[in-house]
Amino acid sequence: MKKFYLLLTALLVAGAAHANLTFYIDGKPIEPNTTITFNEISKEFVGEWLVEMKPNLSIQSDIYTSKLSVTATCVTGQSIQMCAGGACQTGTSVKKTDIKVSANQTLPLEFHYEGSFASETEIPTDIKVHFEAQDGNKQNTYIAYDLIMNTEQASITLVESNAKPVRYTAAGLEYNLDGNANIALYDITGRQVLNVNAEGQGTVNTHTLHTGLYLYSVRTATGAKQTGKIYVK
């Protein structure tokens, strides 16, 4: 009987040692205690700059657990959000506990950062978030890494690489097209207030429009369509 208990204890210890957690970004594993960067930014101007950064983060356990905890802490002080398969939590530090994860099944963390800014220069760079995870049922499963979003070095090129064919500036509705396109502008009632055929680079004058929110539609010669919102001051 004593040998049986010794064998059972050894199996439990082996099971605890076998449990492994792994963080992922875009399906690629993240090495523990490392720093990764994310520079894909969604920006839209509607009277102010609306900014969103949404890296595809997830976590996986090699065994079933019902006690997984994941913590995300924004070291630089911005408010972040993480849902991790349940109710979303928002703040400078968020923690999800008692998460159920099946063996070798990836759990999306549903993490993102968003903010609104009066000018592009106010959009923060080098947003640093520290991630930690632990299986409460198993010892020695703690893992951590750091994520830095919108690194200062990349922020200048991001504006160009993510630029849309149309953007609103003080000069009006500026466009930068590869070919021909039709640009239409609608007020909030759906009434069309502008309709122009455009090609290459140029600006549609919006100075005659009343202050308010407008919707625009850009349709290219191939039928591709892009829509968006602007706020005319």
ABEGO torsion letter per residue (X at the ends): XAAAAAAAAAAAAAAAAABBBBBBBGGBBBBBGBBBBBABBBBBBBGBBBBBBBBBBBBBBABBBAABBBBBBBAAGBBBBBAGGBBBBBEABBBBBGBBBBBGBBBBAGBBBBBBBABAAABBBGBBBBBBBBBAABBGABBBBBBBBGBAAAAAAAAAAABBABBBBAAEBBBBBABBBBBBBBBAAGBBABBBBBBEBEBBBAAABBBEBBBBBBBBAAGBBBBBBBBBX
